[in-house]
Every structure is written in C-alpha cells, then in structure tokens.
C-alpha cells in the first residue's frame, strides 16, 4: 500500500510535520506541564518498586552510550532511557489516564520525548511540542471505542496507544519528513502489545516502558530507512483487524479539528486502576458515618468494564489491590486516602480492611459510565447508607487543581529527593521556559 492510500498515516504525518513552531494555546501548554509534573512525580516516587529495579538492572547491563536523561540514573541511549523511565512512570499505577482511549498515554510519551529530546539536545519548547503531538495522535487513534474494544479482548491499550504516541513524539524531535513519519508509525504499530491478564503484576508497568522503547525504536528505524507495512493504522486494517477481529470497533479516521485530547485527560488522586476511583470517592464520602458500625454487606454498582479489569475479589498483594474494587472500597470506608502507601502488603493485612473487602459485592450495569459509581452499605442492624458519584475526582469536569497536583507530587518525591523536591516541582511547573531542561537533568541525574 502506498503512502497516498494510507489516509490515517498521512493525516498523522501532516499533523506531526506542523508540530515544530506550532503556536499552542496557553491552556494546552499548561495541560502538558501538568502531565509532566504528574509523570515525573509518579516515576520518581516508584524508585524502590520491583518492576523498575529489575528493568534498571537489566538495562544497565546493556552498557548503552548516549545522552538521554534517566530519572535517578546516568545518561543512556534513548531506547534504554525510554524503557526505564516509562516503566517507572507506571509502577504505582498512579499516572494519568486518557479515558477515551483507556490508556496511560503520558507515561510512554513523556518517557520517549524526554529521552530523545535530551539525547539530541532539543530545547524545552520543542520537547513540549513533541509530547503534545504524540499525545494527540495516540489519543485519537485509540479513541472512538477502540481502547475499550481492545481492553475487553485482553489487550492493554497503553501498550498499543502508548507505542504509537511515543513513536510520534520521537518522530517530531528527529525531524522526520512526511514519508519518515508514515514509516515510523508503521514500525510502531507492528510492535504494539501487552495483555490485561498481566494486571496486578510487574508486567503492567513494563507495558508502558516497552511502549516507550518501541516508539523510540520505530522512529530510529524510520530515520535509518526502515520500510515497514504502511497501512497498519487505517480503519479496519492492520492493527484493528488483528486485535478486534469481530469488527465491533476499529481504528477511527483521524480528525484533528475537534479540539485537543490533552484537555480530556484524567489525573489520579488515588494510586489504583482508574476504574476503581468512583468507588473510592463513594466510599470516602461515607467513611465518617461508617466508623464504629458493623458492616453486613457493601454493594458496588459499576460499569461492567470496571469488573472486567479491576474485579479482583481477594487480592493477595498490594499490586493486586490496585485492581480490586472490593479492596479499594474497603480502604475508603475505613478512612484511608488510597495513596500509594495504602497499596502495600502491610496495609493489605489490616484486619478491618480485609473484613470489609470480603463483604463487597459487585453489580454491573451498562447504564453506569466508567467514571461513575453507586455504593450501598448495609449494616448488621438493618440500616443502610448510599452514595452516588456521577463523575470521579480527577476527570475533566471534576479536575484536580495545581494545588492538588503539587500536594501529590511532594508526597511522592520528597521521600526520595528530600528538599530538592520543591525545586524540581518549580522546574517542571514552568518547563517550557529556557534553562529548565538543564535544571531538570541536574536535579534528577545520578552517577
């Protein structure tokens, strides 16, 4: 198939080609900054997580040479840095989520943009532009129901959408021409993957890291003249035909005229699967009235996808707890804020939390949005409490503020970086200003 026949690839290439020098509205740049702050916070906060440690150990043995920035590490080749940083960003499952594509787009995209940008000596504004462009392309390719469709068929949307977004951001920074961008997206599409059966294990954050690596690699191959299949991101062809074989959903036709997807991004106040967040909101709203009373049963009414992807009923590890509506409901009802410390194995053994977890029942309804939930708590004395959450905190329409984000960032980064955490926040908060990239590299680099 020729480039002129690949409408989605050409539309993406034209959008990417216009990235350099594009004049973004202030709110779009601010949204990219918030994605960066959140990304860096959750990645640095995951310093001690097993998945990140294992990936760092393996990649260090590769002995790659390069100038790409590695969070809390020494510079490496771009693919190596992207793998490490992308994995770290998703270890806590606390990173932002684009609900329309059911994907954690910032994790792989910022990992790729920072790796390639620092390796090539790009400026702050060029790196921000590359990130925004990658986010927009990935979010649109995963939208239109495709993200939900692949998730229901056992594929992790982040491993698919994140790879395409990372390849796009890398192509911007490498200055690929239209044909090169088409080839980069083809090389990225054939590498996409990740299985939802891995949720609750170290493989899930690895999906984000591998998406970042694959995206950078795809752009590097395209720059070297690599010739992949060019029609893989077209509606009904290639990628969609492989992962959604019943034709229920497909890759949507790309259209960049309907606003900015980055403004439709969601940030997490809780360190668990996004589909658990409405339940946590409901549970926390009732916790004050529940204290000291014997709970007989808890009914959590949610969208079916929440149960499919986060329906573990008896988690045995903190990682599994992130994908357990029951456990998350128990945390909220027992007064815990569901931050990253509440998904430790220690918290999992809390007797009150375990008892409450065992009493949570799931009710699925297609009439409930994935961002909504209803909870009914029944007590041993026959009394009942209920709470409705039409839109969970962190979503567009009910967003986290910059003050909320700073609080989240400091709680994650301060234990790792001490007093330097506030300096790093200030650098990232205004990242598009000259000199901020050098400051970032100096603050997060390690020998």
C-alpha positions in Angstrom: 0.0 0.0 0.0 1.4 3.4 -0.9 1.5 6.4 1.3 -1.2 8.2 -0.7 -3.6 5.4 0.1 -2.9 5.4 3.9 -5.2 8.3 4.9 -4.7 8.0 8.7 -0.9 7.8 8.3 -0.9 10.8 6.0 -3.1 12.8 8.3 -0.9 12.0 11.3 2.2 12.8 9.3 0.9 16.2 8.3 -0.1 17.0 11.9 3.3 15.9 13.1 5.1 17.8 10.4 3.4 21.0 11.6 4.5 20.5 15.2 7.7 22.4 15.1 6.8 26.1 15.5 3.1 25.4 16.2 1.7 28.2 18.4 -0.2 26.3 21.2 -2.9 27.9 23.3 -1.8 28.6 26.8 -4.1 26.0 28.3 -2.7 23.3 26.1 0.8 24.1 27.2 -0.4 24.1 30.8 -2.0 20.7 30.4 1.3 19.4 29.0 3.1 20.8 32.0 0.6 19.1 34.4 1.2 15.8 32.5 4.9 16.2 33.0 4.7 17.1 36.7 2.4 14.1 37.3 4.7 11.8 35.2 7.9 12.8 37.0 6.2 12.5 40.4 4.9 9.0 40.0 8.1 7.8 38.3 10.4 9.2 41.0 8.1 8.0 43.7 8.4 4.5 42.3 12.2 4.4 42.9 12.0 1.3 45.1 9.4 -0.6 43.1 10.4 -4.1 42.0 9.5 -3.7 38.3 11.6 -0.5 38.0 14.5 -2.0 39.9 14.5 -5.1 37.6 14.3 -3.1 34.4 17.1 -0.7 35.6 19.3 -3.7 36.5 18.8 -5.4 33.1 19.3 -2.2 31.1 22.4 -1.2 33.0 24.0 -4.4 31.8 23.4 -3.4 28.2 26.0 -0.7 28.7 24.4 1.7 26.1 26.0 5.0 25.3 24.0 8.2 24.9 22.9 11.5 26.4 19.3 10.5 27.1 18.2 11.5 30.6 17.3 8.7 33.0 15.4 9.6 36.1 17.6 8.9 39.1 20.3 7.4 36.9 23.1 8.1 34.4 22.5 9.1 30.8 22.0 6.2 28.3 20.9 5.6 24.8 17.3 6.9 24.1 15.7 3.4 23.8 17.3 2.4 27.2 16.2 5.6 28.9 12.7 5.4 27.5 12.3 1.8 28.8 13.4 2.7 32.3 11.5 6.0 32.6 8.4 4.6 31.0 8.3 1.6 33.3 8.9 3.7 36.4 6.1 6.0 35.5 3.5 3.2 35.6 4.8 1.2 38.6 2.5 2.8 41.1 -0.5 2.8 38.7 -0.8 6.4 39.8 -0.2 8.1 36.4 -2.8 10.0 34.4 -5.2 8.3 32.1 -6.9 9.2 28.8 -10.4 7.7 29.3 -11.4 8.0 25.7 -8.6 5.5 24.7 -8.5 3.7 28.1 -4.7 4.3 28.0 -2.0 5.8 30.1 -0.6 8.0 27.3 1.7 10.3 29.2 3.8 7.5 30.7 5.3 6.3 27.4 5.1 9.6 25.6 6.9 11.7 28.1 9.5 8.9 28.5 10.1 9.0 24.8 10.1 12.8 24.4 12.5 13.3 27.3 14.8 10.6 26.2 15.0 11.6 22.5 15.0 15.3 23.4 17.9 15.2 25.8 19.9 12.9 23.6 19.6 15.3 20.6 19.9 18.5 22.6 16.4 19.8 21.8 15.0 22.8 23.5 12.2 22.8 26.1 9.5 24.1 23.8 10.4 21.5 21.1 10.1 18.7 23.7 6.8 20.0 24.9 5.5 20.3 21.3 6.7 16.7 20.6 4.8 15.5 23.7 1.6 17.3 22.8 1.8 16.0 19.3 2.4 12.4 20.4 -0.5 12.6 22.9 -2.9 14.0 20.3 -2.1 11.3 17.7 -2.2 8.4 20.2 -5.4 9.6 21.9 -7.2 9.9 18.6 -6.0 6.5 17.3 -7.1 4.9 20.5 -10.4 6.7 20.6 -13.8 6.0 19.0 -14.3 2.9 21.1 -11.0 1.2 20.1 -9.4 1.4 23.5 -12.5 -0.1 25.2 -12.7 -2.8 22.5 -9.1 -3.9 22.8 -9.3 -3.9 26.6 -12.3 -6.2 26.5 -10.4 -8.6 24.3 -7.5 -8.8 26.7 -5.1 -6.3 25.2 -3.6 -3.5 27.3 -4.5 -0.3 25.5 -1.4 1.5 26.9 0.8 -1.0 25.1 -0.9 -0.1 21.8 -1.8 3.6 22.0 1.3 4.5 24.1 3.6 3.0 21.5 2.0 5.0 18.6 2.2 8.2 20.8 5.8 7.6 21.7 6.8 7.0 18.1 5.0 10.2 17.1 6.8 12.3 19.7 10.1 10.8 18.7 9.5 11.5 15.0 8.9 15.2 15.8 12.2 15.5 17.7 14.1 13.6 15.0 12.7 15.9 12.3 11.4 13.1 10.1 9.8 14.1 6.8 6.3 13.0 5.9 7.4 9.7 4.5 9.6 9.0 7.5 6.7 9.7 9.9 4.5 7.3 8.0 7.2 4.6 8.2 7.7 5.3 12.0 4.0 4.8 12.7 4.1 1.6 10.6 7.1 0.3 12.6 5.4 1.2 15.8 2.1 -0.4 15.0 3.6 -3.8 14.4 5.3 -3.7 17.8 2.2 -2.9 19.9 1.0 -5.3 22.6 0.5 -6.1 26.3 -2.1 -8.3 27.9 -4.6 -7.3 30.5 -4.1 -10.7 32.2 -0.9 -9.2 33.4 -2.7 -6.6 35.5 -1.7 -6.7 39.2 1.8 -7.9 38.3 5.1 -6.2 37.3 4.2 -6.8 33.6 1.7 -3.9 33.6 4.2 -1.1 34.2 6.6 -2.9 31.8 4.0 -2.5 29.1 4.3 1.3 29.4 8.1 1.1 29.4 8.1 -1.2 26.4 5.7 1.1 24.6 8.1 3.9 25.1 11.1 1.9 23.9 9.2 0.5 20.9 8.1 4.0 19.9 11.6 5.4 20.0 13.0 2.4 18.2 10.3 2.8 15.5 11.4 6.4 14.8 15.1 5.5 14.8 14.4 2.7 12.3 12.5 5.0 10.1 15.3 7.6 10.2 17.6 4.8 9.0 15.4 4.0 6.1 13.4 1.1 7.5 10.4 0.1 5.3 7.5 -1.4 7.4 4.0 -2.0 6.3 2.3 1.4 5.9 -1.3 0.6 6.3 -1.4 -0.7 9.8 -3.2 2.3 11.4 -6.0 2.5 8.9 -9.7 1.9 9.8 -10.5 -1.8 9.5 -7.0 -2.8 8.5 -3.8 -4.0 10.1 -3.8 -3.2 13.8 -7.6 -3.1 14.3 -8.1 -6.2 12.2 -5.7 -8.1 14.4 -6.9 -7.1 17.9 -10.6 -6.5 17.3 -11.5 -9.4 15.0 -15.3 -9.2 15.3 -15.5 -5.8 13.7 -17.2 -4.2 16.7 -14.7 -1.4 16.8 -11.9 -0.2 14.6 -9.2 2.5 14.4 -11.1 5.7 13.9 -10.5 8.0 10.9 -8.1 10.7 12.2 -9.6 14.2 12.6 -7.6 16.9 14.3 -10.3 19.6 14.0 -12.3 18.7 17.1 -10.3 20.4 19.9 -7.4 19.0 22.0 -7.5 15.5 23.5 -5.0 16.5 26.1 -7.7 18.6 27.7 -9.8 15.4 28.1 -7.1 13.8 30.2 -7.7 12.5 33.7 -5.3 12.7 36.7 -5.4 10.2 39.5 -5.9 11.3 43.1 -5.7 7.6 44.1 -2.9 5.1 43.3 -5.1 2.4 41.7 -6.7 1.5 38.5 -8.8 4.5 37.3 -11.9 2.3 37.1 -11.8 2.0 40.9 -11.8 5.7 41.5 -15.6 6.4 41.5 -15.9 3.6 44.1 -13.2 5.2 46.2 -14.9 8.6 46.1 -18.2 7.0 47.2 -16.6 5.0 50.0 -14.7 8.0 51.3 -17.8 10.1 51.3 -19.4 7.5 53.6 -16.5 6.7 55.9 -17.4 9.2 58.6 -20.8 7.6 59.0 -19.5 4.1 58.8 -16.9 4.3 61.6 -17.6 2.1 64.6 -20.6 0.3 62.9 -20.7 -3.4 61.8 -20.9 -3.7 58.1 -23.0 -6.7 56.8 -22.6 -6.1 53.1 -21.4 -3.5 50.6 -22.9 -3.2 47.1 -20.7 -1.5 44.4 -22.6 -0.7 41.3 -20.2 0.0 38.4 -19.8 -0.3 34.6 -19.0 -3.9 33.5 -15.5 -2.9 32.3 -14.7 -1.9 35.9 -15.3 -5.5 37.0 -13.6 -7.0 33.9 -10.3 -5.0 34.6 -10.5 -4.3 38.3 -12.7 -7.0 39.7 -10.3 -9.0 41.8 -12.2 -10.0 44.9 -9.4 -11.4 47.2 -6.1 -9.6 46.4 -3.1 -11.2 48.0 -0.6 -8.4 47.1 -0.6 -4.6 47.1 -0.3 -4.7 43.3 -3.4 -6.9 43.0 -5.2 -4.5 45.4 -4.9 -1.7 42.8 -7.2 -3.9 40.6 -9.7 -4.8 43.2 -12.8 -2.7 43.5 -13.5 -4.5 46.8 -10.2 -3.7 48.3 -10.4 0.0 47.2 -13.9 0.3 48.6 -12.6 -1.1 51.9 -9.8 1.4 52.0 -12.2 4.3 51.5 -14.8 3.0 54.0 -12.1 2.6 56.6 -10.8 6.1 56.2 -7.6 5.5 54.1 -6.9 8.0 51.3 -5.9 5.3 48.8 -2.5 6.9 48.1 0.5 4.7 47.1 1.3 3.7 50.7 -2.2 2.1 51.0 -1.3 -0.4 48.3 1.4 -2.0 50.3 1.4 -5.6 51.6 1.3 -4.2 55.1 -2.0 -2.4 54.5 -3.4 -5.5 52.9 -3.2 -7.3 56.2 -5.1 -4.6 58.1 -7.9 -6.6 59.7 -10.6 -4.0 59.3 -9.7 -3.6 55.6 -9.7 -7.3 55.0 -13.0 -7.9 56.7 -14.7 -5.1 54.7 -13.1 -6.3 51.4 -14.8 -9.7 52.0 -18.2 -8.1 52.2 -18.1 -6.1 49.0 -20.3 -7.4 46.2 -20.2 -6.2 42.5 -23.2 -5.2 40.5 -22.6 -4.5 36.8 -24.8 -2.1 34.7 -24.2 -0.8 31.2 -26.2 2.3 32.3 -23.3 3.4 34.5 -20.5 5.4 33.0 -17.0 4.1 33.6 -16.3 7.3 35.6 -19.3 6.9 37.9 -20.4 4.5 40.6 -23.0 3.9 43.3 -22.4 2.3 46.7 -24.9 0.9 49.2 -23.6 -0.1 52.6 -25.8 -2.4 54.7 -25.2 -2.7 58.4 -25.9 -5.6 60.8 -28.6 -3.6 62.5 -30.6 -3.3 59.2 -29.7 0.3 58.5 -28.4 1.4 55.1 -26.2 4.2 53.6 -25.8 5.0 50.0 -23.7 7.3 47.8 -23.8 8.3 44.1 -20.7 9.5 42.3 -21.6 10.8 38.8 -18.1 11.8 38.0 -15.0 10.8 39.9 -12.4 13.4 41.0 -9.6 14.0 38.5 -11.8 13.8 35.4 -12.5 16.7 33.1 -15.5 18.4 34.7 -14.2 17.5 38.2 -10.4 18.1 37.8 -7.5 18.1 40.2 -6.2 21.7 40.7 -2.5 22.7 40.5 -2.6 22.8 44.3 -3.8 19.2 44.3 -1.1 18.2 41.9 1.6 19.8 44.0 0.4 18.0 47.1 0.5 14.7 45.2 3.9 15.4 43.7 5.5 16.4 47.0 4.2 13.3 48.8 5.7 11.1 46.1 9.0 12.9 45.5 10.0 14.3 48.9 10.8 10.8 50.4 13.2 10.2 47.5 14.7 13.7 46.9 14.3 15.5 50.1 14.4 19.3 50.0 15.2 19.2 46.2 11.6 18.1 45.6 10.2 21.6 45.8 12.9 22.9 43.4 12.1 20.1 40.9 8.4 20.9 41.1 9.1 24.5 40.2 11.3 23.5 37.3 8.6 21.2 35.9 5.8 23.6 36.5 7.3 26.0 34.1 9.2 23.5 31.9 8.7 25.3 28.6 11.0 28.2 29.8 14.6 28.3 28.7 17.1 26.7 31.1 14.5 24.4 32.7 15.7 21.3 30.9 19.3 21.7 32.1 17.9 22.2 35.7 15.8 19.0 35.4 18.7 16.9 34.2 20.9 18.2 37.0 18.3 17.6 39.7 17.3 14.0 38.6 20.6 12.7 37.3 22.8 10.2 39.2 26.3 9.0 38.6 
